[in-house]
Amino acid sequence: MDNIEVYSVGLGHYEKALLIAEENGVSANDALAYLFMKNYGLKEIYSFDKHFNQLKDIVRLPKK
C-alpha cells in the first residue's frame, strides 16, 4: 500500500516515550505513537483508545 509507512524503533525512542508516558498517564506504546506523530508532523490518529485524548497537540478520531 502506498499510504502506509513502517519505521524502525530503537531503545532511544522508547526512553523518550517512557518520559512522555509518565508525564501524561498513558502507556509507553501510546507515547511512542505520539512521539512518532510529532516527529512526522501528524496531528490526527484513528483509534478507540481514549488515552490519546490526554496527549496535547493531536486529535483522536472518531471523537466519540
N, C-alpha and C positions, 0 to 999 in steps of 0.2 A: 504494500500500500504506500502511496506517495505521501500521505498526510500523517504518517507515524514515524517517529524517530526514537531510537534507543540510545541511551547514554550510559557510559561506564560510571560506576560508583566506587569510590575508594574510601579508605579509612578517614582521610581528611574531611570528606563530605559528611560522614556520619558524626565526626567530632563536632562539626559546626551545627549539624542537625540536632544533636543532643542538647546543645545550649538553647537553641530555638524552642525545642520541646519543653525543656524545664521552664523557660520564661513564659510560655503560652499555655501550658497544661494540655499538650497534645502528645501523641505518640512520636517516637523517633521517625517512623516511616511517614507520617503526615508531615512532620517538619522537613524531612528530606524532600518530599514532593514540593513543598513550599519553597525550599531553598533553590531547587532547580527552576521552579516557575519564576522566581525573582531573577535568577541568572539569565534566563532566556526571554524575559520581558512578557511572560504570560500573566494574565490578570483574571482568568476565569478557569474554574475546574468543575467538571461534571462529576458529582459524587453525592451519594446519600449519607456520607459520613459528616455529621453535623459538627464535628470538631474543627473542620475547616472554617467554620464561622468565627472561630476565636483568633484566626490569623488575619492580621491587618493587610490591607492593600490587595486582597484577592476577593473574588466573588464566587460563592459556591452555587452551582446550578444543579437541579432546579431549586428555586428559592423557598420551597415548601418545607 
